[in-house]
Amino acid sequence: MNQIAENSVSVSLTPSAAKRVQVLAASEGNPSLMLRLAVKGGGCSGFSYGFSLDAATNVDDRTYEMHGAKLVIDESSLELLKGGEIDYVEDLLASSFRITNPNAKSTCGCGNSFSA
């Protein structure tokens, strides 16, 4: 596992997102679960974001620990996410992880896909 210190992070996790990861991991009964973010081809704008909880890492993963939670991103996805921020937002209509991605040239209306 390739662990990276908080001060050298190229993708950040807000305190709100970290707290949500901790809540989800606790509800699964496994506090060691990490938030995995992956970028895949597809979606209405060319690439789409995928979130999951994961207990394992792969050889090409980067692991970031911020605010008491871990974020895992594979090397290929990281190239499209550098400088990004993951937040967790709750409002009257929905609750979700949201990504601010400086590498996205355009995004779809739902915010789940982008073009680079």
C-alpha positions in Angstrom: 0.0 0.0 0.0 1.4 3.4 -1.0 0.6 5.7 1.9 0.9 9.5 1.3 1.1 12.1 4.0 -1.6 14.7 4.3 0.7 17.6 3.4 1.6 16.1 0.0 -1.9 15.2 -1.0 -2.9 15.7 -4.7 -6.6 14.9 -3.9 -8.2 16.0 -0.7 -11.1 14.8 1.4 -13.1 17.4 3.4 -13.9 16.9 7.1 -17.5 16.3 6.1 -16.6 13.6 3.6 -14.2 11.9 6.1 -16.9 11.8 8.8 -19.3 10.2 6.3 -16.7 7.6 5.4 -16.3 6.8 9.1 -20.1 6.5 9.6 -20.4 4.2 6.6 -17.5 2.0 7.7 -19.0 1.8 11.3 -22.4 0.9 9.9 -20.8 -2.0 7.9 -19.1 -3.1 11.2 -15.6 -2.6 9.7 -14.0 0.6 10.8 -11.0 -0.1 8.6 -13.0 0.3 5.3 -11.7 3.0 3.0 -13.5 5.1 0.4 -12.4 4.0 -3.1 -12.8 6.6 -5.9 -12.3 5.4 -9.4 -12.8 7.1 -12.8 -14.2 4.9 -15.6 -14.9 5.6 -19.3 -18.6 6.2 -19.9 -21.3 8.5 -18.6 -22.9 11.3 -20.5 -19.7 13.4 -20.6 -17.0 10.8 -21.3 -15.8 9.7 -17.8 -17.8 8.8 -14.7 -16.9 8.7 -11.0 -17.4 5.6 -9.0 -17.5 5.4 -5.2 -17.3 2.2 -3.1 -16.1 1.1 0.3 -13.1 -1.2 0.2 -10.9 -3.0 2.8 -8.1 -4.0 0.3 -5.7 -2.1 -1.8 -4.1 -3.0 -5.1 -0.5 -2.5 -6.3 -1.4 0.6 -8.3 -3.4 2.3 -5.6 -2.6 5.5 -3.7 -3.9 5.7 -0.2 -4.6 9.1 1.5 -5.5 9.5 5.1 -7.3 12.7 6.1 -9.4 13.7 9.1 -9.4 10.1 10.4 -10.6 8.4 7.1 -8.8 6.8 4.2 -9.3 7.5 0.5 -8.0 5.0 -2.1 -7.5 6.0 -5.8 -5.8 3.9 -8.5 -3.0 5.5 -10.5 -5.0 5.8 -13.7 -7.9 7.6 -12.0 -5.5 9.8 -10.0 -4.2 11.4 -13.3 -7.7 12.7 -14.0 -8.3 13.8 -10.4 -5.1 15.6 -9.4 -5.9 18.7 -7.4 -9.5 17.6 -6.8 -11.5 17.7 -3.6 -14.1 15.2 -2.4 -16.9 16.6 -0.2 -20.0 15.1 1.4 -23.1 17.4 1.0 -26.5 17.0 2.6 -29.4 19.2 1.5 -33.2 18.9 1.2 -33.1 17.0 -2.0 -30.2 14.6 -1.5 -27.0 13.6 0.3 -24.0 12.6 -1.7 -20.3 12.7 -2.2 -19.4 15.6 -4.6 -16.2 16.1 -6.4 -14.6 19.4 -7.4 -12.3 18.4 -10.2 -10.0 21.1 -11.7 -9.2 18.7 -14.6 -12.8 18.5 -15.8 -13.4 20.7 -18.8 -17.2 20.1 -18.6 -19.5 18.1 -16.4 -23.0 16.7 -16.8 -26.0 18.1 -15.0 -25.9 15.4 -12.3 -22.2 15.9 -11.6 -21.4 12.2 -11.9 -19.6 12.4 -15.2 -17.1 14.8 -16.9 -14.9 15.3 -19.9 -11.2 16.0 -19.5 
